[in-house]
Amino acid sequence: MTGVAALCVPDATFDARLREVLRSDVEFIELIGDDLVAAGVKRVRPTLVLLAAQALGARPGGAAGGPGGWGDVLDLGVGVELLHSASLLHDDLIDDADTRRGQQAAFRRFGNVVSVMSGDFMLSRLLVLLSGLPGGPVLTRMFGQTASVICEGEVLQFQLAAYQEYEVRHYLQVIHGKTAALTQLAASAPAVLLGAPTHVQEALATFGREYGMAFQMQDDLLDLSGEEAVIGKPVGGDLREGKATLPVLALLDGPHADEVRAIVERRAAQPGDVERVRTLAVQSGALERTRDEIRRRARLAIEALGALPSSEARSALEGLAQREIERLT
């Protein structure tokens, strides 16, 4: 990421504010919040918020400040992280996951009720946070719309597996809900907070959406073509859940459609199913066509940033999208 070391990205100050917003007198809620702060990981979505704000001219300062000051930018990044984390608490329960961010999943540690209610607690704190920001009503509408898209994407994914409906348009709707809707919000919300022109808001929304689509396609590609030692989980997880990702959808439109459909419908339950789909995806060119689509989406994201003036922060955003292309090599 060009120049990112000289820019403000989520750090100890961000973590301190996140911890402050999540503070509760209820121990279990406090512990889940502590786990969220301690996990840290990449913080991709709040990074988008902070970089987009800096690309629009915001400059890091103290925690306080006037309307649209750095304190408000920081709170916007915290808000995006709250929405993301709340969705993960719910997702882990839905997916019956064992771990999250290297830790035991919250519902396994504390139980279903605590996990779900802690996610709802995060959403309630998000509403409080948004109410104090400049442009609060518009931002609240944006966050609410994004939350609904996330829910729709998650439910649609299960619906498609249940009905055994496999189409590219459905897949794109699912990954937009799973990933791109939130990256779109993270990139464009700073433009609303800082009062940027409409065309700049739209450009950042396009960047966030296309970057998020490329990011999720990349993860889905690695789920089929990656190595367990590298990706940190068994390959073929999507197939075992009855999900048809982009390379599989390409196979379902080719000469091996019947065989591949049977594997997807039985959720790769027979020995060798995952490896067979993987082999067909390589031989047919489905993997390479998926890589081409990831490159196309990442380049669209980079092109959208042409509406912004040149800056270190804009270069850092471009670097995030470029990294998705480089991960293919």
Backbone bond lengths (Angstrom), bond angles and torsions (degrees), N, CA, C in turn:
res aa  C-N    CA-C-N  psi(-1)  N-CA   C-N-CA  omega(-1)  CA-C   N-CA-C  phi
1 M - - - 1.448 - - 1.518 108.64 -
2 T 1.301 117.52 114.08 1.443 122.20 -176.49 1.518 111.67 -59.75
3 G 1.318 116.51 122.67 1.455 120.87 172.16 1.513 116.20 69.48
4 V 1.325 117.77 7.40 1.459 118.40 -173.38 1.525 112.09 -64.19
5 A 1.339 117.02 -26.44 1.458 119.37 -179.39 1.523 111.63 -64.56
6 A 1.336 116.95 -26.52 1.459 121.17 -178.81 1.518 112.35 -89.47
7 L 1.319 118.05 -0.95 1.452 123.21 -176.73 1.512 110.84 -107.21
8 C 1.313 115.39 161.34 1.460 120.28 177.68 1.519 109.72 -86.06
9 V 1.309 116.80 119.43 1.460 123.47 175.01 1.536 106.77 -124.80
10 P 1.325 118.57 168.52 1.463 119.53 -178.54 1.529 112.41 -52.33
11 D 1.334 115.96 125.53 1.456 121.57 -176.83 1.522 109.07 -141.47
12 A 1.321 116.88 -156.45 1.460 120.59 -178.11 1.522 111.92 -61.93
13 T 1.335 116.89 -34.16 1.466 119.97 178.15 1.520 110.59 -65.27
14 F 1.321 115.68 -42.21 1.462 120.53 177.01 1.529 110.10 -62.32
15 D 1.326 116.84 -47.11 1.467 120.82 -179.37 1.528 111.49 -60.52
16 A 1.336 116.09 -38.65 1.463 119.61 179.66 1.522 111.02 -64.30
17 R 1.324 116.24 -40.77 1.468 119.54 178.92 1.519 110.51 -69.22
18 L 1.321 117.81 -39.57 1.454 121.10 177.33 1.519 110.48 -61.45
19 R 1.318 116.87 -43.30 1.463 121.37 179.46 1.532 110.50 -63.68
20 E 1.333 115.74 -39.43 1.466 120.41 179.33 1.525 111.42 -62.98
21 V 1.321 116.37 -44.25 1.473 121.11 -179.13 1.525 110.86 -65.50
22 L 1.328 117.07 -33.16 1.459 121.81 -176.26 1.527 113.78 -87.74
23 R 1.321 117.04 -1.33 1.466 119.74 -175.11 1.529 110.89 -59.45
24 S 1.336 114.99 137.36 1.461 121.47 -179.57 1.524 109.71 -146.35
25 D 1.317 116.07 150.67 1.465 120.89 174.66 1.529 112.10 -80.67
26 V 1.341 115.64 -9.04 1.470 120.70 179.60 1.527 108.37 -90.78
27 E 1.304 117.67 120.46 1.463 121.70 -170.37 1.523 113.06 -59.60
28 F 1.321 117.09 -45.54 1.463 118.90 -176.64 1.530 111.29 -62.88
29 I 1.330 117.35 -41.25 1.465 120.53 177.54 1.527 109.84 -64.17
30 E 1.333 116.00 -42.27 1.461 120.91 178.85 1.531 110.92 -61.46
31 L 1.327 116.95 -40.72 1.460 120.47 -179.50 1.524 111.74 -66.10
32 I 1.335 116.93 -40.37 1.462 119.86 177.75 1.527 109.87 -65.33
33 G 1.331 116.69 -39.92 1.457 119.97 175.76 1.517 112.16 -63.20
34 D 1.335 116.89 -40.33 1.466 120.78 177.08 1.526 111.02 -61.26
35 D 1.333 116.30 -41.27 1.468 120.23 178.39 1.530 110.86 -61.41
36 L 1.340 115.53 -40.84 1.460 120.30 179.68 1.521 110.59 -61.96
37 V 1.320 117.16 -45.55 1.461 120.74 -178.90 1.523 110.49 -68.51
38 A 1.327 116.77 -42.58 1.463 120.52 -176.69 1.523 112.19 -67.43
39 A 1.338 116.38 -33.85 1.468 120.02 -178.24 1.518 110.95 -62.04
40 G 1.335 115.62 -42.32 1.459 120.18 175.41 1.515 113.40 62.32
41 V 1.296 116.67 -71.02 1.476 126.39 -173.84 1.526 110.60 44.70
42 K 1.326 118.10 -142.31 1.463 120.68 -169.64 1.527 113.52 -84.22
43 R 1.339 117.37 -24.74 1.456 121.06 -177.51 1.537 110.95 50.30
44 V 1.320 116.05 49.54 1.458 121.36 -176.39 1.521 111.22 -59.12
45 R 1.319 117.42 -45.55 1.470 120.05 -172.96 1.523 112.94 -69.27
46 P 1.347 119.02 -47.85 1.465 116.85 174.16 1.527 113.38 -64.69
47 T 1.337 116.90 -28.02 1.465 119.29 174.19 1.524 110.24 -60.79
48 L 1.330 117.34 -41.65 1.461 120.56 176.51 1.521 110.80 -59.58
49 V 1.326 116.59 -42.63 1.464 120.35 179.61 1.532 110.53 -59.18
50 L 1.323 116.72 -51.48 1.458 120.55 -175.38 1.528 112.32 -67.37
51 L 1.325 116.91 -39.45 1.471 119.53 178.91 1.527 111.29 -68.99
52 A 1.340 117.44 -41.43 1.463 120.47 179.01 1.521 110.29 -62.58
53 A 1.324 117.02 -42.02 1.465 120.51 178.61 1.525 111.05 -61.70
54 Q 1.327 116.39 -42.48 1.466 119.65 179.19 1.523 111.35 -68.74
55 A 1.328 117.22 -33.52 1.463 120.27 175.64 1.528 111.48 -65.47
56 L 1.332 116.18 -22.34 1.465 121.47 178.15 1.520 112.34 -94.65
57 G 1.321 116.87 5.26 1.449 120.39 174.41 1.508 116.03 104.15
58 A 1.335 118.94 -3.90 1.468 120.30 177.39 1.527 109.28 -68.02
59 R 1.314 115.10 144.15 1.456 119.10 -178.48 1.522 110.42 -124.82
60 P 1.325 116.98 134.19 1.459 120.00 -179.84 1.525 111.54 -57.45
61 G 1.325 114.22 141.17 1.453 120.57 178.05 1.506 108.57 -150.69
62 G 1.324 116.58 -149.78 1.443 120.32 177.97 1.511 111.33 -74.12
63 A 1.337 115.40 176.91 1.464 120.70 179.54 1.512 111.01 -66.45
64 A 1.357 116.68 -27.52 1.456 120.56 179.80 1.522 109.65 -92.37
65 G 1.315 115.50 -174.84 1.454 120.31 179.48 1.496 110.31 147.50
66 G 1.322 116.15 169.31 1.454 120.69 180.00 1.505 110.71 -74.05
67 P 1.350 116.80 179.47 1.467 121.04 178.42 1.523 111.15 -54.49
68 G 1.297 115.64 130.09 1.458 119.80 -178.40 1.511 112.72 77.87
69 G 1.354 117.49 8.87 1.458 120.45 177.95 1.517 111.17 -75.44
70 W 1.345 115.10 -178.93 1.462 118.72 -174.26 1.522 112.55 -64.08
71 G 1.322 117.06 -30.61 1.459 119.27 176.51 1.516 111.69 -60.52
72 D 1.338 116.79 -38.22 1.466 120.57 177.39 1.528 111.39 -69.17
73 V 1.334 116.08 -38.83 1.474 120.03 176.93 1.519 110.11 -60.72
74 L 1.332 115.27 -44.53 1.465 120.12 179.29 1.532 110.57 -60.61
75 D 1.327 116.17 -43.73 1.466 119.71 179.50 1.529 111.49 -64.21
76 L 1.323 116.58 -34.82 1.461 119.45 176.91 1.522 110.44 -64.36
77 G 1.319 116.70 -41.26 1.471 119.97 176.49 1.510 111.92 -63.74
78 V 1.333 116.55 -40.13 1.466 120.33 176.20 1.521 110.22 -62.23
79 G 1.338 116.86 -40.54 1.465 120.54 179.08 1.514 112.54 -60.87
80 V 1.313 116.96 -42.09 1.467 120.99 178.10 1.529 109.99 -63.95
81 E 1.324 116.81 -41.08 1.467 120.19 178.83 1.529 111.40 -65.65
82 L 1.339 116.90 -36.00 1.465 120.32 177.70 1.525 111.18 -63.63
83 L 1.326 116.50 -45.04 1.465 119.82 179.68 1.525 110.23 -63.18
84 H 1.316 116.47 -43.56 1.463 120.84 179.50 1.533 111.08 -62.71
85 S 1.326 116.29 -46.58 1.463 120.34 -176.62 1.518 112.15 -67.34
86 A 1.339 116.73 -38.46 1.465 119.99 176.89 1.525 110.31 -61.02
87 S 1.327 116.50 -41.88 1.466 119.61 179.77 1.525 110.97 -65.33
88 L 1.336 117.09 -34.70 1.465 120.33 179.45 1.521 111.77 -69.04
89 L 1.333 117.30 -39.06 1.461 120.00 176.71 1.524 110.52 -58.48
90 H 1.311 116.13 -42.43 1.457 120.55 179.34 1.526 111.20 -71.55
91 D 1.339 116.05 -40.32 1.471 120.12 -179.12 1.523 111.83 -62.31
92 D 1.327 116.45 -41.87 1.467 119.68 -178.31 1.526 111.08 -59.72
93 L 1.309 115.66 -39.17 1.463 119.87 178.93 1.525 110.11 -67.92
94 I 1.332 115.88 -44.11 1.465 120.67 179.80 1.530 110.81 -61.64
95 D 1.350 115.39 -43.67 1.464 120.97 -175.82 1.527 113.30 -84.16
96 D 1.348 117.00 -3.53 1.465 121.60 -178.14 1.529 110.63 57.14
97 A 1.340 115.68 42.54 1.464 121.11 -176.46 1.523 111.09 -75.37
98 D 1.320 116.25 149.34 1.463 121.18 178.16 1.529 111.69 -88.43
99 T 1.329 116.22 -37.68 1.462 119.84 -175.50 1.520 110.51 -133.07
100 R 1.313 114.12 162.48 1.463 122.59 174.01 1.522 106.71 -148.97
101 R 1.340 115.60 123.82 1.457 121.73 178.51 1.531 112.00 53.63
102 G 1.344 114.67 40.71 1.451 120.28 176.12 1.515 115.17 79.27
103 Q 1.340 117.38 1.23 1.462 121.72 -179.71 1.533 109.44 -118.06
104 Q 1.312 115.58 159.63 1.456 119.57 175.29 1.522 109.20 -59.96
105 A 1.342 116.76 135.06 1.456 120.90 -179.65 1.526 110.24 -56.79
106 A 1.335 116.04 141.91 1.468 120.93 -173.25 1.521 112.39 -57.89
107 F 1.341 117.56 -39.23 1.465 118.77 -176.81 1.525 111.37 -69.13
108 R 1.337 117.21 -27.20 1.462 119.80 177.06 1.534 110.68 -75.93
109 R 1.300 115.96 -30.25 1.464 120.14 -179.11 1.528 112.10 -82.39
110 F 1.342 116.16 -40.52 1.462 120.25 -172.48 1.533 114.32 -115.31
111 G 1.345 116.71 -13.37 1.458 119.89 -177.27 1.521 112.29 101.96
112 N 1.331 115.26 163.07 1.466 121.44 -174.53 1.519 112.85 -62.74
113 V 1.328 116.63 -46.63 1.462 120.16 -174.91 1.520 111.03 -62.03
114 V 1.314 117.09 -46.39 1.460 120.95 -179.03 1.522 110.79 -62.46
115 S 1.331 116.64 -42.46 1.465 120.86 -178.62 1.530 111.07 -63.87
116 V 1.325 116.62 -48.46 1.466 120.21 -178.72 1.529 111.05 -64.53
117 M 1.323 116.84 -45.86 1.460 120.22 -178.36 1.530 111.53 -67.88
118 S 1.318 117.76 -31.00 1.462 120.27 175.80 1.524 110.49 -67.85
119 G 1.334 116.80 -37.81 1.459 119.82 173.62 1.515 111.25 -62.13
120 D 1.331 116.43 -42.35 1.466 120.28 177.45 1.530 110.92 -65.25
121 F 1.331 116.90 -35.53 1.463 121.41 176.30 1.528 110.32 -60.29
122 M 1.329 116.43 -42.51 1.464 120.21 178.24 1.523 111.01 -62.27
123 L 1.332 116.47 -40.59 1.463 119.87 178.83 1.523 111.21 -65.77
124 S 1.330 117.55 -36.76 1.458 119.88 178.56 1.522 110.68 -68.29
125 R 1.322 117.80 -39.57 1.457 120.76 176.71 1.530 110.55 -65.78
126 L 1.324 116.85 -33.60 1.457 121.00 175.56 1.523 110.94 -60.28
127 L 1.335 117.17 -45.05 1.466 120.81 179.39 1.525 111.18 -60.66
128 V 1.316 116.25 -42.05 1.468 120.20 178.17 1.526 110.20 -62.10
129 L 1.316 115.97 -43.02 1.464 121.14 -179.07 1.529 110.75 -62.02
130 L 1.333 116.45 -46.52 1.464 120.93 -178.32 1.520 111.75 -63.98
131 S 1.331 116.48 -32.68 1.464 119.91 -177.06 1.519 112.37 -64.51
132 G 1.332 117.38 -22.31 1.450 120.63 -178.75 1.511 114.73 -96.56
133 L 1.331 117.90 2.26 1.458 120.88 -177.22 1.519 111.70 -95.57
134 P 1.340 117.62 149.21 1.467 119.74 171.51 1.525 109.76 -58.21
135 G 1.330 116.62 137.26 1.465 118.88 -176.82 1.503 112.27 72.89
136 G 1.352 116.34 24.25 1.458 121.08 -176.08 1.516 114.94 -51.23
137 P 1.350 119.51 -47.58 1.476 119.84 -179.39 1.529 113.05 -60.13
138 V 1.346 116.22 -42.16 1.471 119.12 179.62 1.522 110.37 -67.56
139 L 1.318 116.58 -43.40 1.462 120.08 179.89 1.526 111.13 -64.89
140 T 1.340 116.24 -40.14 1.469 119.65 178.44 1.521 110.47 -61.53
141 R 1.328 116.56 -40.03 1.467 120.04 177.52 1.530 110.21 -63.58
142 M 1.328 116.93 -42.76 1.462 120.54 179.30 1.524 111.48 -62.18
143 F 1.320 116.56 -45.66 1.464 120.09 179.45 1.527 110.73 -65.01
144 G 1.341 116.65 -40.49 1.463 120.15 179.44 1.515 112.12 -63.78
145 Q 1.330 115.98 -43.16 1.464 119.96 178.55 1.523 110.90 -64.11
146 T 1.328 116.19 -40.28 1.465 119.89 178.52 1.518 111.03 -64.36
147 A 1.328 116.94 -42.30 1.466 120.50 179.34 1.520 110.99 -60.32
148 S 1.328 116.89 -39.97 1.466 119.76 179.89 1.522 110.93 -67.39
149 V 1.329 117.33 -37.54 1.468 120.86 178.48 1.527 110.35 -66.18
150 I 1.339 116.73 -39.69 1.465 120.78 177.28 1.531 110.23 -59.93
151 C 1.337 116.10 -45.85 1.471 120.21 179.74 1.527 110.88 -63.06
152 E 1.321 115.87 -44.25 1.467 119.67 -179.52 1.525 111.09 -62.55
153 G 1.324 117.19 -40.62 1.458 120.68 179.77 1.517 112.16 -63.52
154 E 1.329 115.94 -41.04 1.464 120.27 -179.87 1.521 111.31 -66.17
155 V 1.328 116.54 -44.85 1.470 120.23 -179.41 1.525 110.48 -68.64
156 L 1.336 116.68 -40.55 1.462 120.09 179.71 1.524 111.00 -59.79
157 Q 1.326 116.81 -38.17 1.459 120.20 179.56 1.528 111.34 -59.01
158 F 1.323 116.65 -43.49 1.457 121.01 177.69 1.532 111.00 -69.32
159 Q 1.324 116.27 -38.38 1.460 120.56 -179.93 1.525 111.22 -62.58
160 L 1.329 116.70 -43.71 1.461 120.68 -179.02 1.523 111.26 -64.08
161 A 1.346 116.32 -39.66 1.468 119.73 178.29 1.523 110.51 -66.57
162 A 1.341 116.42 -38.81 1.464 120.45 -178.94 1.526 111.43 -68.00
163 Y 1.335 116.20 -41.27 1.466 121.10 -178.51 1.524 112.95 -88.20
164 Q 1.337 115.24 -6.80 1.472 121.97 -179.10 1.529 110.48 55.94
165 E 1.327 113.67 49.23 1.459 121.47 177.11 1.527 108.24 -104.07
166 Y 1.313 117.13 121.96 1.454 121.27 -174.30 1.526 109.38 -128.62
167 E 1.321 115.88 101.05 1.462 121.96 178.42 1.520 109.23 -140.37
168 V 1.329 115.69 148.35 1.457 120.46 -178.76 1.521 110.98 -61.24
169 R 1.325 117.93 -40.52 1.470 120.17 -177.96 1.522 110.76 -62.31
170 H 1.314 117.26 -35.77 1.458 119.88 176.94 1.533 110.91 -69.57
171 Y 1.313 115.75 -41.77 1.467 119.96 178.74 1.525 110.79 -59.54
172 L 1.328 116.71 -44.16 1.462 120.05 -179.88 1.523 111.14 -64.09
173 Q 1.320 116.80 -36.17 1.463 120.30 177.70 1.527 110.40 -66.20
174 V 1.315 116.68 -39.94 1.460 121.00 -179.62 1.525 110.91 -64.64
175 I 1.335 117.89 -49.51 1.463 118.70 -175.74 1.519 111.67 -72.62
176 H 1.317 116.92 -24.98 1.470 118.32 171.69 1.526 109.32 -64.00
177 G 1.328 116.30 -43.73 1.454 119.82 178.64 1.514 112.58 -68.44
178 K 1.331 117.87 -41.10 1.465 121.55 -176.79 1.519 112.60 -67.98
179 T 1.336 116.28 -37.68 1.460 119.55 -168.72 1.525 114.13 -135.04
180 A 1.336 116.85 -52.84 1.464 120.13 -167.58 1.528 113.29 -70.35
181 A 1.329 118.18 -29.73 1.465 119.42 179.50 1.527 110.47 -61.85
182 L 1.326 116.89 -38.83 1.463 120.01 -177.87 1.527 111.38 -77.55
183 T 1.324 118.87 -37.05 1.461 119.42 176.21 1.530 110.47 -68.97
184 Q 1.325 116.97 -32.22 1.463 120.81 174.77 1.531 110.52 -63.48
185 L 1.325 115.77 -44.11 1.464 120.41 177.36 1.522 110.60 -63.01
186 A 1.320 117.10 -46.05 1.462 121.14 -176.90 1.524 111.84 -60.41
187 A 1.324 116.92 -38.51 1.466 120.40 -178.05 1.524 112.57 -77.99
188 S 1.335 117.69 -33.95 1.466 120.46 -172.74 1.520 114.21 -94.69
189 A 1.333 118.48 -26.19 1.469 120.64 -178.37 1.531 112.68 -59.65
190 P 1.348 120.21 -37.20 1.466 118.54 176.86 1.524 113.07 -59.95
191 A 1.325 117.22 -32.08 1.467 120.17 178.43 1.525 110.81 -65.20
192 V 1.326 116.65 -36.04 1.461 121.10 176.39 1.527 109.77 -70.04
193 L 1.314 116.54 -46.58 1.463 121.44 -179.90 1.522 111.43 -56.91
194 L 1.336 116.33 -41.07 1.461 121.41 -173.73 1.521 112.84 -94.81
195 G 1.330 117.81 4.00 1.459 121.25 176.27 1.514 114.79 68.96
196 A 1.338 117.47 33.89 1.462 121.06 179.36 1.531 110.47 -70.91
197 P 1.333 117.92 155.57 1.471 120.92 178.46 1.526 111.95 -58.44
198 T 1.323 115.51 157.11 1.461 121.10 -177.02 1.523 112.05 -56.93
199 H 1.349 116.95 -42.25 1.473 118.96 -176.96 1.527 111.26 -64.97
200 V 1.330 117.29 -28.59 1.464 120.25 177.05 1.525 109.86 -74.63
201 Q 1.337 117.05 -40.74 1.463 120.64 175.70 1.529 109.96 -58.05
202 E 1.325 116.56 -44.36 1.469 120.94 -179.06 1.524 111.25 -66.73
203 A 1.326 116.75 -38.27 1.472 119.96 179.51 1.521 110.70 -64.60
204 L 1.326 117.12 -43.33 1.457 119.93 179.08 1.526 111.39 -68.84
205 A 1.333 116.80 -34.27 1.465 119.75 175.83 1.527 110.16 -63.51
206 T 1.331 116.29 -42.22 1.465 120.13 177.86 1.520 110.89 -63.54
207 F 1.329 116.17 -44.09 1.465 119.11 177.36 1.525 110.70 -57.24
208 G 1.336 116.42 -50.86 1.458 120.28 -177.12 1.515 112.92 -61.44
209 R 1.333 116.00 -41.21 1.466 120.09 -179.36 1.530 111.09 -66.00
210 E 1.332 117.19 -50.08 1.464 120.07 -176.17 1.523 111.72 -69.07
211 Y 1.322 116.16 -36.53 1.472 119.21 175.21 1.527 109.91 -62.97
212 G 1.321 117.13 -44.65 1.462 120.67 -179.94 1.517 112.49 -63.74
213 M 1.321 116.76 -38.82 1.468 120.54 178.12 1.523 110.15 -64.45
214 A 1.335 116.92 -45.08 1.461 120.64 178.92 1.523 110.84 -63.01
215 F 1.329 116.21 -40.82 1.464 122.05 -179.64 1.530 110.74 -60.74
216 Q 1.352 117.02 -46.63 1.460 119.78 -178.19 1.523 111.75 -71.76
217 M 1.333 117.35 -38.36 1.466 119.82 175.71 1.517 110.45 -60.04
218 Q 1.326 115.99 -38.51 1.455 120.35 178.45 1.528 110.62 -63.01
219 D 1.327 117.32 -45.91 1.464 120.14 177.85 1.524 111.42 -61.08
220 D 1.318 116.49 -41.77 1.465 120.57 179.85 1.527 111.23 -66.28
221 L 1.329 116.14 -37.41 1.464 120.47 177.27 1.522 110.35 -63.14
222 L 1.331 116.48 -45.20 1.463 120.72 -179.36 1.523 111.77 -65.80
223 D 1.338 117.04 -29.50 1.460 120.17 178.23 1.525 111.03 -62.05
224 L 1.323 116.93 -27.44 1.465 120.59 178.90 1.522 112.45 -99.39
225 S 1.338 116.52 -38.84 1.470 119.37 -170.60 1.518 113.94 -105.07
226 G 1.338 117.81 -9.62 1.452 120.46 -175.58 1.516 113.63 -79.20
227 E 1.322 114.88 -179.10 1.459 122.22 176.96 1.529 108.24 -111.55
228 E 1.321 116.32 137.62 1.462 121.15 -176.34 1.526 111.93 -55.51
229 A 1.325 117.49 -39.50 1.463 120.65 -178.58 1.524 111.63 -64.66
230 V 1.323 116.37 -26.12 1.469 120.83 -177.73 1.522 111.57 -89.20
231 I 1.343 116.83 -46.13 1.465 119.78 -175.03 1.526 112.64 -86.05
232 G 1.340 116.93 -11.09 1.457 120.25 174.13 1.513 115.29 78.79
233 K 1.317 117.71 16.09 1.464 121.71 177.49 1.516 108.34 -158.41
234 P 1.339 118.64 160.75 1.463 120.43 178.98 1.522 111.06 -61.68
235 V 1.326 116.95 140.31 1.464 120.28 176.14 1.526 109.20 -73.20
236 G 1.320 115.73 157.62 1.458 121.00 176.90 1.509 114.42 83.07
237 G 1.320 117.37 15.49 1.463 119.58 -179.65 1.518 113.28 -60.80
238 D 1.329 116.54 -38.06 1.466 119.84 179.67 1.525 110.99 -64.86
239 L 1.327 116.70 -42.49 1.463 120.14 178.60 1.524 110.70 -61.29
240 R 1.322 116.55 -39.90 1.469 120.07 -179.14 1.528 112.46 -69.44
241 E 1.324 116.42 -15.66 1.462 120.35 176.23 1.526 111.79 -101.51
242 G 1.336 116.32 6.90 1.456 120.12 178.02 1.512 113.90 76.67
243 K 1.329 117.30 21.67 1.465 121.27 -178.36 1.520 110.11 -98.18
244 A 1.313 115.52 134.51 1.460 121.27 178.14 1.527 108.58 -104.70
245 T 1.338 116.90 106.76 1.457 121.72 178.88 1.533 109.15 -88.46
246 L 1.335 116.34 -178.22 1.462 119.54 -169.78 1.530 113.93 -58.45
247 P 1.340 121.05 -46.42 1.473 118.82 178.78 1.526 112.22 -64.35
248 V 1.318 117.53 -34.30 1.473 120.31 178.11 1.520 110.31 -69.38
249 L 1.312 117.07 -38.87 1.469 120.56 177.41 1.525 110.82 -62.92
250 A 1.326 116.09 -35.38 1.467 119.07 176.35 1.525 110.61 -64.34
251 L 1.335 117.38 -39.36 1.463 121.16 177.69 1.529 111.15 -66.79
252 L 1.333 116.54 -34.72 1.467 120.12 179.67 1.527 112.31 -69.90
253 D 1.332 115.70 -8.72 1.466 120.81 177.36 1.524 110.70 -108.93
254 G 1.335 116.38 20.30 1.458 120.29 -176.69 1.516 112.60 -129.58
255 P 1.333 116.31 -168.66 1.471 121.19 -174.56 1.530 114.23 -66.66
256 H 1.309 118.48 -18.86 1.467 121.30 -179.19 1.528 111.40 -101.71
257 A 1.316 116.50 20.95 1.464 121.31 -173.74 1.524 112.97 -56.23
258 D 1.319 117.16 -45.69 1.473 120.01 -176.25 1.522 111.63 -63.92
259 E 1.319 116.00 -43.03 1.467 120.25 -179.95 1.526 110.88 -64.56
260 V 1.319 115.81 -45.79 1.461 120.03 -177.65 1.521 110.88 -67.97
261 R 1.330 116.68 -40.38 1.470 119.52 178.26 1.533 110.39 -60.05
262 A 1.323 116.74 -41.54 1.462 120.08 179.52 1.533 110.81 -61.53
263 I 1.334 116.36 -39.44 1.473 120.17 179.44 1.527 110.47 -66.14
264 V 1.331 116.22 -44.01 1.469 119.91 179.97 1.530 110.11 -64.14
265 E 1.328 116.49 -42.76 1.470 120.29 -176.76 1.524 111.99 -67.18
266 R 1.334 117.64 -31.84 1.472 118.16 176.61 1.526 111.39 -92.68
267 R 1.332 115.25 9.01 1.463 123.00 175.67 1.521 112.26 57.34
268 A 1.332 114.31 44.23 1.470 122.13 175.84 1.525 111.57 48.95
269 A 1.323 115.26 44.78 1.470 120.78 -173.84 1.516 113.27 -81.34
270 Q 1.325 118.61 -16.40 1.454 120.90 -177.49 1.533 110.70 -95.87
271 P 1.319 117.50 147.81 1.466 120.59 177.98 1.531 110.80 -55.82
272 G 1.309 116.29 135.68 1.463 120.94 177.48 1.510 114.55 87.45
273 D 1.339 119.19 -5.83 1.463 121.11 -177.44 1.532 111.89 -61.31
274 V 1.313 116.38 -48.53 1.468 119.36 -177.47 1.525 110.42 -63.85
275 E 1.309 116.61 -44.25 1.455 120.02 -179.05 1.527 111.23 -64.44
276 R 1.346 117.06 -35.20 1.462 120.07 178.74 1.527 110.86 -64.80
277 V 1.321 117.18 -45.36 1.464 120.35 178.60 1.526 110.18 -64.08
278 R 1.292 115.64 -40.20 1.470 120.54 178.56 1.523 110.99 -61.04
279 T 1.315 116.45 -45.19 1.467 120.92 179.26 1.522 111.10 -62.61
280 L 1.330 116.42 -45.46 1.468 120.12 178.93 1.523 111.63 -62.86
281 A 1.326 116.65 -37.37 1.463 120.29 -179.22 1.523 110.97 -65.19
282 V 1.343 116.72 -36.15 1.455 120.70 177.16 1.525 110.39 -70.55
283 Q 1.338 116.17 -49.24 1.469 120.65 -174.99 1.524 112.72 -65.52
284 S 1.312 116.73 -35.50 1.464 120.73 -176.51 1.524 113.93 -82.92
285 G 1.330 116.36 -12.33 1.457 119.73 -175.91 1.520 113.64 87.10
286 A 1.343 117.39 5.86 1.466 120.29 -178.42 1.528 111.67 -63.27
287 L 1.337 116.75 -36.36 1.462 119.32 178.23 1.519 110.86 -65.81
288 E 1.315 116.57 -42.42 1.462 119.20 -178.37 1.530 111.10 -69.37
289 R 1.324 117.83 -35.22 1.467 119.62 176.72 1.526 110.53 -65.70
290 T 1.325 116.32 -34.99 1.465 120.00 175.69 1.519 110.26 -65.89
291 R 1.323 117.04 -41.98 1.460 120.22 177.40 1.532 110.59 -61.02
292 D 1.334 116.55 -39.83 1.466 120.25 177.84 1.526 111.02 -60.54
293 E 1.325 116.22 -40.52 1.470 119.69 -179.59 1.525 110.64 -68.84
294 I 1.319 118.00 -37.01 1.458 120.81 175.98 1.522 110.16 -63.16
295 R 1.323 116.53 -44.17 1.474 119.62 177.25 1.520 110.98 -60.15
296 R 1.318 116.89 -43.19 1.470 121.18 -178.69 1.526 110.57 -61.74
297 R 1.320 116.94 -45.97 1.466 121.05 -178.90 1.532 110.65 -64.47
298 A 1.327 116.88 -42.90 1.460 120.27 -179.70 1.522 111.05 -63.88
299 R 1.314 116.93 -38.18 1.472 120.02 179.38 1.525 111.23 -70.10
300 L 1.332 116.86 -35.08 1.460 119.51 174.57 1.527 110.69 -62.10
301 A 1.321 115.99 -39.46 1.463 120.31 177.98 1.526 110.49 -61.83
302 I 1.321 116.16 -46.46 1.466 120.54 -179.29 1.521 110.73 -63.71
303 E 1.331 116.95 -43.37 1.471 120.97 -179.52 1.522 111.53 -61.73
304 A 1.313 117.32 -35.92 1.467 120.72 -178.67 1.519 111.57 -61.05
305 L 1.324 117.27 -30.49 1.464 121.23 -178.15 1.525 112.61 -72.42
306 G 1.329 117.59 -4.83 1.455 121.01 175.81 1.515 112.96 -62.70
307 A 1.329 116.94 -17.73 1.470 120.98 177.99 1.528 111.60 -75.51
308 L 1.331 117.48 -11.82 1.464 121.79 -179.23 1.524 109.81 -100.29
309 P 1.326 117.58 150.90 1.469 119.16 175.42 1.519 111.02 -66.46
310 S 1.316 115.77 152.66 1.461 120.18 178.13 1.518 109.70 -62.31
311 S 1.323 116.04 137.73 1.454 121.08 179.23 1.516 108.16 -166.38
312 E 1.332 114.86 166.78 1.451 120.33 175.96 1.521 110.78 -61.34
313 A 1.345 116.16 -40.24 1.464 120.65 -178.09 1.522 111.16 -66.82
314 R 1.337 116.47 -41.46 1.470 118.94 176.86 1.526 109.97 -62.10
315 S 1.329 117.68 -40.96 1.468 120.76 178.22 1.523 111.14 -62.12
316 A 1.334 116.63 -36.41 1.459 120.32 178.87 1.517 110.75 -66.83
317 L 1.344 117.30 -40.49 1.466 120.66 176.09 1.521 110.47 -62.75
318 E 1.326 116.20 -45.05 1.468 119.57 177.30 1.521 110.61 -59.21
319 G 1.333 116.15 -36.72 1.454 120.04 179.98 1.514 113.14 -64.08
320 L 1.345 116.96 -33.56 1.460 120.07 177.27 1.526 110.53 -62.23
321 A 1.332 116.39 -45.06 1.467 120.01 179.51 1.526 110.86 -69.26
322 Q 1.328 116.17 -39.97 1.461 119.71 179.84 1.518 111.22 -62.07
323 R 1.337 116.51 -32.74 1.457 120.19 -179.79 1.524 111.73 -62.57
324 E 1.335 117.95 -32.34 1.461 119.81 177.26 1.530 111.30 -64.96
325 I 1.326 115.99 -32.96 1.467 120.01 175.72 1.521 109.67 -70.62
326 E 1.327 116.24 -43.56 1.462 120.43 -177.43 1.520 111.69 -66.83
327 R 1.326 117.74 -29.43 1.467 120.62 178.22 1.532 111.61 -65.68
328 L 1.329 117.03 -15.43 1.457 120.71 -178.79 1.523 112.14 -82.71
329 T 1.323 117.02 -16.84 1.458 120.48 -174.35 1.525 111.03 -88.14
